[in-house]
Amino acid sequence: MTTHTETALFRLIDNSATSPVILHAPHGGRAIPAEYLHSYVISPAELEAEKDVMTDHFTDELVGAVTDASSVMNGLSRFAVDVERFPDDTEEMNAVGMGVLYTHGSRGQEIRRVSADDEKPLMNYFAAYSARFTELVDATLAVHGRAVIFDLHSYPGAELSYELHGGGYRAPLCVGSEPFHASVDLLATVDGCFSHLDTHANAPFAGSYVPLKHYRSDARLSSVMLEIRRDVYMDEATVTRKPDGFASLQESLQRLVDLVR
């Protein structure tokens, strides 16, 4: 039985009863609730420009079109809360002001000063999102004895100032993982389903989302990040889709889900 969770800020489709696969689109949203806009020290136009640069455009649509998998699609902008960061000092992006609550933007510029009054509800959202995702993983494990997360992202063709590990090859598809949560066979399946794209492992971005409850402790949970270079499926200048490229990605992602489930 499929169940749906819908809020103003995220959408969850629970197919755990029939599928071990969970698709995740954490950075496809642009929404910032009006009550938090006062904390941004850049103009509304500058904030929208930052969203154009940093949003993983259309990844929620890629995820939403796939059948026979659970999915979690975050509608909240990463400039409000980044649901994929570690909420403590182990998060390396804290060094550039891009931890759970961003204070700096894509060029290293200050964009926000978070007040104590805003911090609590924003972190509550982070906790609620994480808890609901963890519940979905637990439900999936209970039925199938395994769960597989495919974490969908996109990245620009040109390196941005905030990137900590840039400077190298920017492949059409960057595949992020770590050995504890991704087998050689699973990674080979990913490569086979996206054989039309040149791939590169863990560069310029590495790893993949795993709820903290399971992180490096539950090998039944696999996770692979798919970082798609944006020119594969969209025009970065106009923030519009390329129909053929987008359709090809949808077909490849559906094929991956069908093989893994």
PyRosetta script that sets phi, psi and omega in degrees:
from pyrosetta import init, pose_from_sequence

init()
pose = pose_from_sequence("MTTHTETALFRLIDNSATSPVILHAPHGGRAIPAEYLHSYVISPAELEAEKDVMTDHFTDELVGAVTDASSVMNGLSRFAVDVERFPDDTEEMNAVGMGVLYTHGSRGQEIRRVSADDEKPLMNYFAAYSARFTELVDATLAVHGRAVIFDLHSYPGAELSYELHGGGYRAPLCVGSEPFHASVDLLATVDGCFSHLDTHANAPFAGSYVPLKHYRSDARLSSVMLEIRRDVYMDEATVTRKPDGFASLQESLQRLVDLVR")
pose.set_psi(1, 131.2)
pose.set_omega(1, 177.7)
pose.set_phi(2, -88.1)
pose.set_psi(2, 132.3)
pose.set_omega(2, 174.0)
pose.set_phi(3, -121.7)
pose.set_psi(3, 153.0)
pose.set_omega(3, -177.0)
pose.set_phi(4, -123.6)
pose.set_psi(4, 139.1)
pose.set_omega(4, 168.9)
pose.set_phi(5, -119.7)
pose.set_psi(5, 120.5)
pose.set_omega(5, -179.3)
pose.set_phi(6, -128.3)
pose.set_psi(6, 129.0)
pose.set_omega(6, 171.9)
pose.set_phi(7, -129.1)
pose.set_psi(7, -179.7)
pose.set_omega(7, 175.9)
pose.set_phi(8, -68.4)
pose.set_psi(8, -13.6)
pose.set_omega(8, -170.9)
pose.set_phi(9, -117.9)
pose.set_psi(9, -22.2)
pose.set_omega(9, 175.2)
pose.set_phi(10, -155.0)
pose.set_psi(10, 160.6)
pose.set_omega(10, -178.2)
pose.set_phi(11, -127.2)
pose.set_psi(11, 132.3)
pose.set_omega(11, 178.7)
pose.set_phi(12, -128.1)
pose.set_psi(12, 129.5)
pose.set_omega(12, 175.0)
pose.set_phi(13, -114.6)
pose.set_psi(13, 118.6)
pose.set_omega(13, -174.8)
pose.set_phi(14, -102.1)
pose.set_psi(14, 102.9)
pose.set_omega(14, 173.5)
pose.set_phi(15, -111.4)
pose.set_psi(15, 29.1)
pose.set_omega(15, -175.1)
pose.set_phi(16, -63.3)
pose.set_psi(16, -23.4)
pose.set_omega(16, 179.7)
pose.set_phi(17, -67.0)
pose.set_psi(17, -24.3)
pose.set_omega(17, -174.7)
pose.set_phi(18, -123.4)
pose.set_psi(18, -11.6)
pose.set_omega(18, -175.6)
pose.set_phi(19, -141.5)
pose.set_psi(19, 139.6)
pose.set_omega(19, 175.4)
pose.set_phi(20, -86.2)
pose.set_psi(20, -2.0)
pose.set_omega(20, -172.8)
pose.set_phi(21, -94.8)
pose.set_psi(21, 136.7)
pose.set_omega(21, 175.6)
pose.set_phi(22, -125.2)
pose.set_psi(22, 121.3)
pose.set_omega(22, 175.6)
pose.set_phi(23, -96.6)
pose.set_psi(23, 142.0)
pose.set_omega(23, -174.2)
pose.set_phi(24, -132.5)
pose.set_psi(24, 128.0)
pose.set_omega(24, 174.9)
pose.set_phi(25, -126.1)
pose.set_psi(25, 86.2)
pose.set_omega(25, -172.6)
pose.set_phi(26, -83.4)
pose.set_psi(26, -20.8)
pose.set_omega(26, -171.4)
pose.set_phi(27, -120.8)
pose.set_psi(27, 21.8)
pose.set_omega(27, -179.4)
pose.set_phi(28, -87.7)
pose.set_psi(28, -9.1)
pose.set_omega(28, -176.2)
pose.set_phi(29, -88.4)
pose.set_psi(29, 157.7)
pose.set_omega(29, 178.6)
pose.set_phi(30, -122.4)
pose.set_psi(30, -3.3)
pose.set_omega(30, -171.8)
pose.set_phi(31, -72.6)
pose.set_psi(31, 134.8)
pose.set_omega(31, 169.3)
pose.set_phi(32, -129.8)
pose.set_psi(32, 114.9)
pose.set_omega(32, -178.8)
pose.set_phi(33, -54.9)
pose.set_psi(33, 140.8)
pose.set_omega(33, -173.6)
pose.set_phi(34, -57.2)
pose.set_psi(34, -31.3)
pose.set_omega(34, -176.2)
pose.set_phi(35, -69.1)
pose.set_psi(35, -9.6)
pose.set_omega(35, 179.8)
pose.set_phi(36, -108.2)
pose.set_psi(36, -2.8)
pose.set_omega(36, -175.4)
pose.set_phi(37, -67.6)
pose.set_psi(37, -23.2)
pose.set_omega(37, -177.8)
pose.set_phi(38, -64.4)
pose.set_psi(38, -19.8)
pose.set_omega(38, -175.3)
pose.set_phi(39, -83.5)
pose.set_psi(39, -8.3)
pose.set_omega(39, -178.6)
pose.set_phi(40, -84.4)
pose.set_psi(40, 133.6)
pose.set_omega(40, -176.2)
pose.set_phi(41, -100.5)
pose.set_psi(41, 7.2)
pose.set_omega(41, 172.8)
pose.set_phi(42, -107.5)
pose.set_psi(42, 163.4)
pose.set_omega(42, -178.0)
pose.set_phi(43, -72.1)
pose.set_psi(43, 160.0)
pose.set_omega(43, 176.0)
pose.set_phi(44, -54.8)
pose.set_psi(44, -39.4)
pose.set_omega(44, 179.1)
pose.set_phi(45, -64.8)
pose.set_psi(45, -40.6)
pose.set_omega(45, 178.2)
pose.set_phi(46, -66.0)
pose.set_psi(46, -36.9)
pose.set_omega(46, 178.7)
pose.set_phi(47, -66.1)
pose.set_psi(47, -41.5)
pose.set_omega(47, 177.3)
pose.set_phi(48, -64.5)
pose.set_psi(48, -37.0)
pose.set_omega(48, 177.6)
pose.set_phi(49, -64.7)
pose.set_psi(49, -38.9)
pose.set_omega(49, 176.2)
pose.set_phi(50, -63.7)
pose.set_psi(50, -39.7)
pose.set_omega(50, 176.7)
pose.set_phi(51, -62.2)
pose.set_psi(51, -39.9)
pose.set_omega(51, 178.3)
pose.set_phi(52, -59.5)
pose.set_psi(52, -38.0)
pose.set_omega(52, -177.3)
pose.set_phi(53, -76.7)
pose.set_psi(53, -38.4)
pose.set_omega(53, -167.0)
pose.set_phi(54, -106.4)
pose.set_psi(54, -15.3)
pose.set_omega(54, 179.2)
pose.set_phi(55, -72.1)
pose.set_psi(55, 141.2)
pose.set_omega(55, 175.7)
pose.set_phi(56, -85.6)
pose.set_psi(56, 77.9)
pose.set_omega(56, -168.6)
pose.set_phi(57, -56.5)
pose.set_psi(57, 133.5)
pose.set_omega(57, 171.8)
pose.set_phi(58, 68.9)
pose.set_psi(58, 3.9)
pose.set_omega(58, 177.0)
pose.set_phi(59, -66.3)
pose.set_psi(59, -31.3)
pose.set_omega(59, 176.0)
pose.set_phi(60, -65.5)
pose.set_psi(60, -35.4)
pose.set_omega(60, 177.2)
pose.set_phi(61, -70.1)
pose.set_psi(61, -37.3)
pose.set_omega(61, 175.3)
pose.set_phi(62, -59.5)
pose.set_psi(62, -47.2)
pose.set_omega(62, -179.1)
pose.set_phi(63, -67.0)
pose.set_psi(63, -43.5)
pose.set_omega(63, -175.4)
pose.set_phi(64, -66.0)
pose.set_psi(64, -22.3)
pose.set_omega(64, -177.7)
pose.set_phi(65, -85.7)
pose.set_psi(65, -11.8)
pose.set_omega(65, -176.4)
pose.set_phi(66, -83.4)
pose.set_psi(66, 139.8)
pose.set_omega(66, 178.7)
pose.set_phi(67, -104.4)
pose.set_psi(67, 164.4)
pose.set_omega(67, 175.2)
pose.set_phi(68, 65.2)
pose.set_psi(68, 35.9)
pose.set_omega(68, 174.7)
pose.set_phi(69, -151.6)
pose.set_psi(69, 154.6)
pose.set_omega(69, 167.8)
pose.set_phi(70, -78.8)
pose.set_psi(70, 161.0)
pose.set_omega(70, 178.7)
pose.set_phi(71, -152.9)
pose.set_psi(71, 150.2)
pose.set_omega(71, 174.9)
pose.set_phi(72, -130.7)
pose.set_psi(72, 122.1)
pose.set_omega(72, -177.3)
pose.set_phi(73, -125.1)
pose.set_psi(73, 115.7)
pose.set_omega(73, -177.3)
pose.set_phi(74, -87.3)
pose.set_psi(74, 124.7)
pose.set_omega(74, 178.6)
pose.set_phi(75, -91.8)
pose.set_psi(75, -11.3)
pose.set_omega(75, -178.4)
pose.set_phi(76, -82.3)
pose.set_psi(76, 136.9)
pose.set_omega(76, 178.6)
pose.set_phi(77, -64.7)
pose.set_psi(77, 145.9)
pose.set_omega(77, 174.5)
pose.set_phi(78, -63.1)
pose.set_psi(78, -19.0)
pose.set_omega(78, 177.4)
pose.set_phi(79, -76.6)
pose.set_psi(79, -10.0)
pose.set_omega(79, 171.3)
pose.set_phi(80, -93.6)
pose.set_psi(80, -59.6)
pose.set_omega(80, 177.3)
pose.set_phi(81, -144.2)
pose.set_psi(81, 131.3)
pose.set_omega(81, 173.3)
pose.set_phi(82, -98.0)
pose.set_psi(82, 107.1)
pose.set_omega(82, -172.7)
pose.set_phi(83, -74.1)
pose.set_psi(83, -7.7)
pose.set_omega(83, -177.6)
pose.set_phi(84, -100.9)
pose.set_psi(84, -2.7)
pose.set_omega(84, -179.3)
pose.set_phi(85, -80.1)
pose.set_psi(85, 157.6)
pose.set_omega(85, 168.7)
pose.set_phi(86, -75.5)
pose.set_psi(86, 134.4)
pose.set_omega(86, -175.0)
pose.set_phi(87, -86.9)
pose.set_psi(87, 32.0)
pose.set_omega(87, -178.4)
pose.set_phi(88, -147.9)
pose.set_psi(88, -167.9)
pose.set_omega(88, -175.0)
pose.set_phi(89, -72.9)
pose.set_psi(89, -6.3)
pose.set_omega(89, 178.1)
pose.set_phi(90, -77.8)
pose.set_psi(90, -10.9)
pose.set_omega(90, -179.2)
pose.set_phi(91, -75.0)
pose.set_psi(91, 115.4)
pose.set_omega(91, -175.6)
pose.set_phi(92, -69.6)
pose.set_psi(92, -23.9)
pose.set_omega(92, -178.9)
pose.set_phi(93, -74.3)
pose.set_psi(93, -8.7)
pose.set_omega(93, 171.9)
pose.set_phi(94, -57.2)
pose.set_psi(94, -29.0)
pose.set_omega(94, -176.0)
pose.set_phi(95, -65.2)
pose.set_psi(95, -22.9)
pose.set_omega(95, 180.0)
pose.set_phi(96, -116.3)
pose.set_psi(96, 21.6)
pose.set_omega(96, 177.0)
pose.set_phi(97, 70.8)
pose.set_psi(97, 28.7)
pose.set_omega(97, -179.2)
pose.set_phi(98, -131.2)
pose.set_psi(98, 52.0)
pose.set_omega(98, 171.3)
pose.set_phi(99, -81.7)
pose.set_psi(99, -145.7)
pose.set_omega(99, 178.9)
pose.set_phi(100, -59.6)
pose.set_psi(100, -41.8)
pose.set_omega(100, -179.9)
pose.set_phi(101, -114.1)
pose.set_psi(101, 104.4)
pose.set_omega(101, -176.4)
pose.set_phi(102, -65.3)
pose.set_psi(102, 136.5)
pose.set_omega(102, 169.9)
pose.set_phi(103, -113.5)
pose.set_psi(103, -13.4)
pose.set_omega(103, -177.4)
pose.set_phi(104, -131.9)
pose.set_psi(104, 160.5)
pose.set_omega(104, -174.0)
pose.set_phi(105, -108.4)
pose.set_psi(105, -163.3)
pose.set_omega(105, -171.2)
pose.set_phi(106, -66.8)
pose.set_psi(106, -22.0)
pose.set_omega(106, 180.0)
pose.set_phi(107, -105.6)
pose.set_psi(107, 12.3)
pose.set_omega(107, -178.2)
pose.set_phi(108, 82.3)
pose.set_psi(108, 6.4)
pose.set_omega(108, -178.2)
pose.set_phi(109, -82.0)
pose.set_psi(109, 147.8)
pose.set_omega(109, 176.0)
pose.set_phi(110, -68.5)
pose.set_psi(110, 132.8)
pose.set_omega(110, 179.0)
pose.set_phi(111, -123.1)
pose.set_psi(111, -19.1)
pose.set_omega(111, -172.8)
pose.set_phi(112, -155.4)
pose.set_psi(112, 146.7)
pose.set_omega(112, 170.6)
pose.set_phi(113, -122.6)
pose.set_psi(113, 107.1)
pose.set_omega(113, -173.4)
pose.set_phi(114, -82.6)
pose.set_psi(114, 122.9)
pose.set_omega(114, 178.2)
pose.set_phi(115, -80.0)
pose.set_psi(115, 159.7)
pose.set_omega(115, 177.7)
pose.set_phi(116, -61.6)
pose.set_psi(116, -34.8)
pose.set_omega(116, 179.8)
pose.set_phi(117, -66.2)
pose.set_psi(117, -32.8)
pose.set_omega(117, 179.5)
pose.set_phi(118, -83.5)
pose.set_psi(118, -30.6)
pose.set_omega(118, -173.4)
pose.set_phi(119, -60.5)
pose.set_psi(119, -42.4)
pose.set_omega(119, -175.8)
pose.set_phi(120, -62.6)
pose.set_psi(120, -52.3)
pose.set_omega(120, -179.6)
pose.set_phi(121, -65.9)
pose.set_psi(121, -32.6)
pose.set_omega(121, 177.8)
pose.set_phi(122, -66.6)
pose.set_psi(122, -42.1)
pose.set_omega(122, 177.4)
pose.set_phi(123, -69.8)
pose.set_psi(123, -29.2)
pose.set_omega(123, 174.7)
pose.set_phi(124, -63.6)
pose.set_psi(124, -38.3)
pose.set_omega(124, 176.5)
pose.set_phi(125, -63.4)
pose.set_psi(125, -45.1)
pose.set_omega(125, 177.4)
pose.set_phi(126, -55.3)
pose.set_psi(126, -46.5)
pose.set_omega(126, -177.8)
pose.set_phi(127, -66.2)
pose.set_psi(127, -40.9)
pose.set_omega(127, -179.5)
pose.set_phi(128, -66.4)
pose.set_psi(128, -41.6)
pose.set_omega(128, 178.1)
pose.set_phi(129, -61.8)
pose.set_psi(129, -47.5)
pose.set_omega(129, 180.0)
pose.set_phi(130, -61.3)
pose.set_psi(130, -40.9)
pose.set_omega(130, -179.0)
pose.set_phi(131, -65.3)
pose.set_psi(131, -43.1)
pose.set_omega(131, -179.4)
pose.set_phi(132, -67.2)
pose.set_psi(132, -37.8)
pose.set_omega(132, 177.1)
pose.set_phi(133, -64.9)
pose.set_psi(133, -42.8)
pose.set_omega(133, 179.5)
pose.set_phi(134, -61.9)
pose.set_psi(134, -40.3)
pose.set_omega(134, 177.0)
pose.set_phi(135, -60.9)
pose.set_psi(135, -40.0)
pose.set_omega(135, 178.3)
pose.set_phi(136, -65.2)
pose.set_psi(136, -42.5)
pose.set_omega(136, 177.0)
pose.set_phi(137, -61.7)
pose.set_psi(137, -45.4)
pose.set_omega(137, -179.6)
pose.set_phi(138, -61.8)
pose.set_psi(138, -40.8)
pose.set_omega(138, 178.2)
pose.set_phi(139, -64.3)
pose.set_psi(139, -39.2)
pose.set_omega(139, 179.7)
pose.set_phi(140, -66.5)
pose.set_psi(140, -43.9)
pose.set_omega(140, 178.4)
pose.set_phi(141, -63.3)
pose.set_psi(141, -37.5)
pose.set_omega(141, -178.7)
pose.set_phi(142, -63.5)
pose.set_psi(142, -35.1)
pose.set_omega(142, -178.1)
pose.set_phi(143, -84.3)
pose.set_psi(143, -44.4)
pose.set_omega(143, -168.6)
pose.set_phi(144, -107.6)
pose.set_psi(144, -14.1)
pose.set_omega(144, -176.0)
pose.set_phi(145, 75.1)
pose.set_psi(145, 4.1)
pose.set_omega(145, 177.9)
pose.set_phi(146, -158.6)
pose.set_psi(146, 161.7)
pose.set_omega(146, 174.5)
pose.set_phi(147, -148.7)
pose.set_psi(147, 144.8)
pose.set_omega(147, -178.9)
pose.set_phi(148, -130.4)
pose.set_psi(148, 117.6)
pose.set_omega(148, 177.3)
pose.set_phi(149, -97.9)
pose.set_psi(149, 131.0)
pose.set_omega(149, 167.0)
pose.set_phi(150, -113.2)
pose.set_psi(150, 116.1)
pose.set_omega(150, -169.8)
pose.set_phi(151, -101.1)
pose.set_psi(151, 106.4)
pose.set_omega(151, -170.6)
pose.set_phi(152, -92.4)
pose.set_psi(152, 126.3)
pose.set_omega(152, 178.4)
pose.set_phi(153, -138.8)
pose.set_psi(153, 170.7)
pose.set_omega(153, 169.8)
pose.set_phi(154, -139.7)
pose.set_psi(154, 160.2)
pose.set_omega(154, 179.5)
pose.set_phi(155, -146.1)
pose.set_psi(155, 152.6)
pose.set_omega(155, -175.3)
pose.set_phi(156, -74.7)
pose.set_psi(156, 159.9)
pose.set_omega(156, 178.7)
pose.set_phi(157, -67.9)
pose.set_psi(157, -30.6)
pose.set_omega(157, -179.6)
pose.set_phi(158, -101.5)
pose.set_psi(158, 138.7)
pose.set_omega(158, 179.1)
pose.set_phi(159, -62.7)
pose.set_psi(159, 141.4)
pose.set_omega(159, 177.5)
pose.set_phi(160, -105.1)
pose.set_psi(160, 155.5)
pose.set_omega(160, -173.0)
pose.set_phi(161, -60.8)
pose.set_psi(161, -30.8)
pose.set_omega(161, -174.3)
pose.set_phi(162, -74.6)
pose.set_psi(162, -17.5)
pose.set_omega(162, -172.2)
pose.set_phi(163, -65.2)
pose.set_psi(163, 127.8)
pose.set_omega(163, -178.0)
pose.set_phi(164, -83.9)
pose.set_psi(164, -21.2)
pose.set_omega(164, -174.1)
pose.set_phi(165, -129.9)
pose.set_psi(165, 37.1)
pose.set_omega(165, 178.8)
pose.set_phi(166, -81.9)
pose.set_psi(166, -166.5)
pose.set_omega(166, 175.8)
pose.set_phi(167, 95.4)
pose.set_psi(167, -10.2)
pose.set_omega(167, -179.1)
pose.set_phi(168, -110.3)
pose.set_psi(168, -159.7)
pose.set_omega(168, -178.1)
pose.set_phi(169, -67.6)
pose.set_psi(169, 133.0)
pose.set_omega(169, 177.2)
pose.set_phi(170, -108.0)
pose.set_psi(170, 89.9)
pose.set_omega(170, -174.7)
pose.set_phi(171, -70.9)
pose.set_psi(171, 156.1)
pose.set_omega(171, 173.0)
pose.set_phi(172, -55.4)
pose.set_psi(172, -32.0)
pose.set_omega(172, 175.9)
pose.set_phi(173, -136.8)
pose.set_psi(173, 115.7)
pose.set_omega(173, 172.5)
pose.set_phi(174, -94.4)
pose.set_psi(174, 123.7)
pose.set_omega(174, -179.0)
pose.set_phi(175, -106.0)
pose.set_psi(175, 113.4)
pose.set_omega(175, -177.9)
pose.set_phi(176, -101.6)
pose.set_psi(176, 139.4)
pose.set_omega(176, 178.8)
pose.set_phi(177, -168.5)
pose.set_psi(177, 173.7)
pose.set_omega(177, 167.0)
pose.set_phi(178, -139.2)
pose.set_psi(178, 151.0)
pose.set_omega(178, -170.3)
pose.set_phi(179, -55.7)
pose.set_psi(179, -35.2)
pose.set_omega(179, -176.6)
pose.set_phi(180, -62.6)
pose.set_psi(180, -33.3)
pose.set_omega(180, -174.1)
pose.set_phi(181, -113.5)
pose.set_psi(181, 14.5)
pose.set_omega(181, 178.3)
pose.set_phi(182, -153.2)
pose.set_psi(182, 116.4)
pose.set_omega(182, 179.5)
pose.set_phi(183, -79.4)
pose.set_psi(183, 163.0)
pose.set_omega(183, 175.9)
pose.set_phi(184, -61.0)
pose.set_psi(184, -38.9)
pose.set_omega(184, -179.2)
pose.set_phi(185, -66.0)
pose.set_psi(185, -41.1)
pose.set_omega(185, 178.9)
pose.set_phi(186, -63.7)
pose.set_psi(186, -43.3)
pose.set_omega(186, 179.4)
pose.set_phi(187, -64.9)
pose.set_psi(187, -35.1)
pose.set_omega(187, 176.8)
pose.set_phi(188, -66.6)
pose.set_psi(188, -36.9)
pose.set_omega(188, 177.3)
pose.set_phi(189, -64.5)
pose.set_psi(189, -41.4)
pose.set_omega(189, 176.7)
pose.set_phi(190, -59.7)
pose.set_psi(190, -48.8)
pose.set_omega(190, -179.3)
pose.set_phi(191, -59.6)
pose.set_psi(191, -40.2)
pose.set_omega(191, -179.3)
pose.set_phi(192, -66.0)
pose.set_psi(192, -36.4)
pose.set_omega(192, -178.8)
pose.set_phi(193, -75.0)
pose.set_psi(193, -22.6)
pose.set_omega(193, 178.0)
pose.set_phi(194, -115.4)
pose.set_psi(194, 39.5)
pose.set_omega(194, -174.2)
pose.set_phi(195, -65.4)
pose.set_psi(195, -16.6)
pose.set_omega(195, 178.4)
pose.set_phi(196, -78.8)
pose.set_psi(196, -6.7)
pose.set_omega(196, -179.5)
pose.set_phi(197, -116.5)
pose.set_psi(197, 137.1)
pose.set_omega(197, 171.5)
pose.set_phi(198, -69.9)
pose.set_psi(198, 133.0)
pose.set_omega(198, -176.9)
pose.set_phi(199, -116.7)
pose.set_psi(199, 157.2)
pose.set_omega(199, 176.8)
pose.set_phi(200, -142.6)
pose.set_psi(200, 138.0)
pose.set_omega(200, -174.4)
pose.set_phi(201, -91.4)
pose.set_psi(201, 126.1)
pose.set_omega(201, 169.0)
pose.set_phi(202, 56.5)
pose.set_psi(202, 32.9)
pose.set_omega(202, 174.8)
pose.set_phi(203, -159.4)
pose.set_psi(203, 130.3)
pose.set_omega(203, 7.9)
pose.set_phi(204, -82.6)
pose.set_psi(204, -0.9)
pose.set_omega(204, 178.8)
pose.set_phi(205, -125.4)
pose.set_psi(205, 146.5)
pose.set_omega(205, -172.4)
pose.set_phi(206, -129.1)
pose.set_psi(206, 159.5)
pose.set_omega(206, 174.9)
pose.set_phi(207, 78.9)
pose.set_psi(207, -178.5)
pose.set_omega(207, -179.5)
pose.set_phi(208, -156.8)
pose.set_psi(208, 155.4)
pose.set_omega(208, -172.8)
pose.set_phi(209, -67.1)
pose.set_psi(209, 130.7)
pose.set_omega(209, 172.9)
pose.set_phi(210, -139.7)
pose.set_psi(210, 128.0)
pose.set_omega(210, 176.1)
pose.set_phi(211, -55.0)
pose.set_psi(211, 143.5)
pose.set_omega(211, -174.2)
pose.set_phi(212, -58.5)
pose.set_psi(212, -31.9)
pose.set_omega(212, 179.3)
pose.set_phi(213, -57.8)
pose.set_psi(213, -33.0)
pose.set_omega(213, -173.6)
pose.set_phi(214, -105.5)
pose.set_psi(214, -7.5)
pose.set_omega(214, -169.7)
pose.set_phi(215, -64.0)
pose.set_psi(215, 118.8)
pose.set_omega(215, 179.5)
pose.set_phi(216, 55.7)
pose.set_psi(216, 25.0)
pose.set_omega(216, 178.9)
pose.set_phi(217, -132.6)
pose.set_psi(217, -18.2)
pose.set_omega(217, -177.3)
pose.set_phi(218, -129.3)
pose.set_psi(218, 99.3)
pose.set_omega(218, -176.5)
pose.set_phi(219, -74.0)
pose.set_psi(219, -6.0)
pose.set_omega(219, 175.0)
pose.set_phi(220, -71.3)
pose.set_psi(220, -17.5)
pose.set_omega(220, 180.0)
pose.set_phi(221, -98.9)
pose.set_psi(221, 119.1)
pose.set_omega(221, 175.1)
pose.set_phi(222, -104.4)
pose.set_psi(222, 152.7)
pose.set_omega(222, 179.2)
pose.set_phi(223, -152.4)
pose.set_psi(223, 131.6)
pose.set_omega(223, 178.5)
pose.set_phi(224, -133.8)
pose.set_psi(224, 131.1)
pose.set_omega(224, 176.5)
pose.set_phi(225, -92.8)
pose.set_psi(225, 135.0)
pose.set_omega(225, 174.8)
pose.set_phi(226, -113.9)
pose.set_psi(226, 103.0)
pose.set_omega(226, 178.1)
pose.set_phi(227, -98.6)
pose.set_psi(227, 107.6)
pose.set_omega(227, -174.9)
pose.set_phi(228, -96.8)
pose.set_psi(228, 125.8)
pose.set_omega(228, 175.9)
pose.set_phi(229, -66.4)
pose.set_psi(229, 130.5)
pose.set_omega(229, -165.1)
pose.set_phi(230, -63.2)
pose.set_psi(230, -31.0)
pose.set_omega(230, -178.1)
pose.set_phi(231, -67.3)
pose.set_psi(231, -11.0)
pose.set_omega(231, 176.0)
pose.set_phi(232, -64.6)
pose.set_psi(232, -34.3)
pose.set_omega(232, -171.8)
pose.set_phi(233, -134.3)
pose.set_psi(233, 0.4)
pose.set_omega(233, -177.9)
pose.set_phi(234, -152.8)
pose.set_psi(234, 164.3)
pose.set_omega(234, 172.4)
pose.set_phi(235, -97.1)
pose.set_psi(235, 113.1)
pose.set_omega(235, -175.7)
pose.set_phi(236, -65.9)
pose.set_psi(236, -34.0)
pose.set_omega(236, -176.3)
pose.set_phi(237, -66.8)
pose.set_psi(237, -38.6)
pose.set_omega(237, -177.2)
pose.set_phi(238, -102.7)
pose.set_psi(238, -5.2)
pose.set_omega(238, -177.2)
pose.set_phi(239, 52.3)
pose.set_psi(239, 52.4)
pose.set_omega(239, 177.0)
pose.set_phi(240, -128.7)
pose.set_psi(240, 152.7)
pose.set_omega(240, -178.2)
pose.set_phi(241, -77.5)
pose.set_psi(241, 149.9)
pose.set_omega(241, 165.9)
pose.set_phi(242, -96.0)
pose.set_psi(242, 110.5)
pose.set_omega(242, -171.4)
pose.set_phi(243, -54.4)
pose.set_psi(243, -44.2)
pose.set_omega(243, -176.8)
pose.set_phi(244, -68.2)
pose.set_psi(244, -45.2)
pose.set_omega(244, 179.4)
pose.set_phi(245, -63.9)
pose.set_psi(245, -39.6)
pose.set_omega(245, 179.9)
pose.set_phi(246, -66.7)
pose.set_psi(246, -44.5)
pose.set_omega(246, 179.9)
pose.set_phi(247, -62.0)
pose.set_psi(247, -38.7)
pose.set_omega(247, 179.1)
pose.set_phi(248, -63.8)
pose.set_psi(248, -40.3)
pose.set_omega(248, 177.1)
pose.set_phi(249, -64.3)
pose.set_psi(249, -42.5)
pose.set_omega(249, 178.5)
pose.set_phi(250, -60.1)
pose.set_psi(250, -42.5)
pose.set_omega(250, 179.4)
pose.set_phi(251, -63.8)
pose.set_psi(251, -42.7)
pose.set_omega(251, -179.4)
pose.set_phi(252, -65.9)
pose.set_psi(252, -41.3)
pose.set_omega(252, 179.9)
pose.set_phi(253, -66.8)
pose.set_psi(253, -41.0)
pose.set_omega(253, 176.8)
pose.set_phi(254, -63.4)
pose.set_psi(254, -41.5)
pose.set_omega(254, 178.2)
pose.set_phi(255, -61.6)
pose.set_psi(255, -40.3)
pose.set_omega(255, 178.2)
pose.set_phi(256, -62.4)
pose.set_psi(256, -46.8)
pose.set_omega(256, 178.8)
pose.set_phi(257, -61.3)
pose.set_psi(257, -43.2)
pose.set_omega(257, -178.6)
pose.set_phi(258, -62.7)
pose.set_psi(258, -37.3)
pose.set_omega(258, -179.2)
pose.set_phi(259, -73.8)
pose.set_psi(259, -38.0)
pose.set_omega(259, -174.1)
pose.set_phi(260, -79.8)
pose.set_psi(260, -31.9)
pose.set_omega(260, -175.9)
pose.set_phi(261, -73.7)
pose.dump_pdb("model.pdb")
